[in-house]
Every structure is written in C-alpha cells, then in structure tokens.
C-alpha cells in the first residue's frame, strides 16, 4: 500500500513489535478484508441436467447445507476446528473457523419433482439438478431473419 518505504530508526523496537507500524498489513488484512473467502463455482449445463461444482477443500459433508427456497438455491458451509496442546507448564489452544454462503436463482427449466442430489468428494461439492422432460427434448431456438 505504501509507495515509499522508510528506514526504521529503532530496529530493536521493530523486532519486538513488528506489526504495529506495518500499515500495509494493518489496512489490507485486519480492517478491510474480513471474511472475504468465497469458493470458486462452476456451472455446467448438460442435456439432461445442470451440475454446480463448488471448490471447498477442508470441509466435510456434514458442514454443508444445500437448500432450495422458491427458485433460489443456497449453498452454505461452516467449519469449526479447535485443537489444544499441553506440554509441561505450557498450554496452547488454537481454533479455526471458516464459512461461506452462495445463492443462485434457478432457471425455469429445473424439474423440482425429480430427485436433486449433492455429493462432496475430494474438496468439491457437486449438486445435480434435473431438467424438465419437455424442455430437455426440445431445442428452444429461433432464427431471426435480418432484413
């Protein structure tokens, strides 16, 4: 963020408190960019269905929630991990928390009467949404003549 780096006059102070004067880290990480992780999403349209792929490594299948309300598909996940280490007189406890939520408006061609399924494998969540039989077989294409 800084265009000009300056020489610090008190190197001992910098070693003891390295992050106090680091304005790059302070402005970019802690204050502005909070909860900015959003997983990458791929949407595939096949002849018979739609497939949504969510790249979310580090989660387990019980961490996910996939809900359809009206015409909106919402995929969310929450992962909490707590580790505790004790050695002699020292104790350390660390925790990890990660979550996201993505919503998509579904097209009219989705068949809600068919089974909609999701599978999580190797860090990728795959959601399959079947198409309506009428729309699967017909090609909705109209050629417009240019005059």
C-alpha positions as CSV (number, residue, x, y, z in Angstrom):
1,X,0.0,0.0,0.0
2,X,2.9,2.4,0.8
3,X,4.7,3.8,-2.2
4,X,7.8,4.8,-0.3
5,X,9.3,2.5,2.3
6,X,11.3,4.3,5.0
7,X,14.2,3.2,7.1
8,X,13.2,2.5,10.6
9,X,15.2,4.2,13.3
10,X,14.7,1.7,16.1
11,X,15.4,-1.9,14.8
12,X,15.0,-3.4,18.3
13,X,11.5,-1.9,18.6
14,X,10.7,-3.4,15.2
15,X,11.8,-6.8,16.3
16,X,9.7,-6.6,19.5
17,X,6.5,-5.2,17.9
18,X,6.7,-6.0,14.1
19,X,3.1,-5.3,13.2
20,X,2.4,-2.0,15.0
21,X,3.9,0.2,12.2
22,X,3.2,-2.2,9.3
23,X,0.4,-0.1,7.7
24,X,0.3,-2.4,4.7
25,X,-0.8,-5.4,6.8
26,X,-3.0,-3.3,9.1
27,X,-5.1,-1.8,6.3
28,X,-5.2,-4.7,3.9
29,X,-5.8,-7.7,6.2
30,X,-7.3,-6.8,9.5
31,X,-9.6,-3.8,8.9
32,X,-10.8,-4.0,5.3
33,X,-10.6,-7.6,4.1
34,X,-12.6,-9.6,6.7
35,X,-14.4,-12.8,5.8
36,X,-13.5,-12.4,2.1
37,X,-13.1,-16.1,1.2
38,X,-15.7,-17.2,-1.4
39,X,-15.3,-20.6,-3.1
40,X,-14.9,-20.9,-6.8
41,X,-18.1,-22.1,-8.6
42,X,-18.6,-23.9,-11.9
43,X,-22.0,-24.3,-13.5
44,X,-22.4,-26.9,-16.3
45,X,-25.5,-27.3,-18.4
46,X,-25.8,-30.8,-19.8
47,X,-28.7,-32.2,-22.0
48,X,-30.5,-33.7,-19.0
49,X,-29.4,-31.7,-16.1
50,X,-27.4,-28.8,-14.5
51,X,-24.3,-29.5,-12.4
52,X,-23.0,-27.0,-10.0
53,X,-19.4,-27.6,-8.6
54,X,-18.2,-25.8,-5.5
55,X,-14.5,-25.9,-4.7
56,X,-14.4,-26.0,-0.9
57,X,-11.5,-28.1,0.4
58,X,-11.1,-28.6,4.1
59,X,-14.8,-29.1,4.8
60,X,-16.6,-32.4,5.4
61,X,-20.1,-33.3,4.0
62,X,-21.7,-32.6,7.4
63,X,-20.5,-29.0,7.2
64,X,-22.7,-28.2,4.2
65,X,-26.3,-27.1,3.9
66,X,-28.0,-27.1,0.5
67,X,-31.5,-25.5,0.4
68,X,-33.9,-24.6,-2.4
69,X,-36.5,-21.9,-1.5
70,X,-38.8,-20.9,-4.3
71,X,-36.4,-20.5,-7.3
72,X,-33.3,-19.8,-5.2
73,X,-30.6,-22.4,-4.5
74,X,-28.5,-21.6,-1.4
75,X,-25.2,-23.4,-0.6
76,X,-23.6,-22.7,2.7
77,X,-20.9,-24.3,4.9
78,X,-19.4,-23.8,8.3
79,X,-16.3,-25.4,9.6
80,X,-15.0,-25.1,13.2
81,X,-11.9,-26.8,14.4
82,X,-10.4,-26.5,17.9
83,X,-7.0,-28.0,18.9
84,X,-5.5,-28.0,22.3
85,X,-1.8,-28.7,23.2
86,X,-0.4,-29.1,26.7
87,X,3.3,-29.6,27.5
88,X,4.7,-29.3,31.0
89,X,3.9,-25.7,32.1
90,X,2.7,-24.5,28.7
91,X,-0.8,-24.7,27.3
92,X,-1.9,-23.6,23.8
93,X,-5.3,-23.7,22.3
94,X,-6.0,-22.7,18.7
95,X,-9.2,-22.6,16.8
96,X,-10.1,-22.3,13.2
97,X,-13.4,-21.0,11.8
98,X,-14.4,-20.8,8.1
99,X,-17.7,-20.3,6.4
100,X,-19.4,-19.2,3.2
101,X,-22.8,-18.8,1.7
102,X,-23.7,-18.6,-2.0
103,X,-27.1,-18.2,-3.6
104,X,-28.3,-18.8,-7.2
105,X,-31.5,-18.0,-9.0
106,X,-32.5,-21.2,-10.7
107,X,-33.9,-21.3,-14.3
108,X,-37.5,-22.3,-15.1
109,X,-36.2,-25.5,-16.7
110,X,-35.4,-27.2,-13.4
111,X,-37.7,-30.2,-12.6
112,X,-38.3,-29.9,-8.8
113,X,-40.3,-33.2,-8.8
114,X,-37.2,-35.2,-9.7
115,X,-34.5,-36.0,-7.2
116,X,-32.0,-33.3,-6.6
117,X,-28.8,-34.6,-5.2
118,X,-25.5,-33.4,-3.9
119,X,-22.2,-35.2,-3.4
120,X,-19.0,-34.0,-1.7
121,X,-15.7,-35.7,-2.7
122,X,-12.1,-34.6,-2.7
123,X,-12.9,-31.0,-1.8
124,X,-15.5,-30.4,-4.4
125,X,-19.3,-30.3,-3.8
126,X,-21.4,-31.3,-6.8
127,X,-25.1,-30.5,-7.0
128,X,-27.2,-32.1,-9.8
129,X,-30.5,-30.5,-10.8
130,X,-32.6,-32.3,-13.4
131,X,-34.3,-30.6,-16.3
132,X,-38.0,-30.8,-17.2
133,X,-38.7,-33.5,-19.8
134,X,-40.4,-31.1,-22.2
135,X,-37.5,-28.7,-22.2
136,X,-34.9,-31.5,-22.5
137,X,-36.1,-32.8,-25.8
138,X,-36.9,-29.5,-27.5
139,X,-34.4,-27.1,-28.7
140,X,-35.6,-23.6,-27.9
141,X,-34.0,-21.8,-30.8
142,X,-35.4,-19.3,-33.1
143,X,-33.6,-18.0,-36.1
144,X,-34.3,-14.3,-36.7
145,X,-34.0,-13.1,-40.3
146,X,-32.0,-9.9,-40.8
147,X,-33.6,-7.5,-43.2
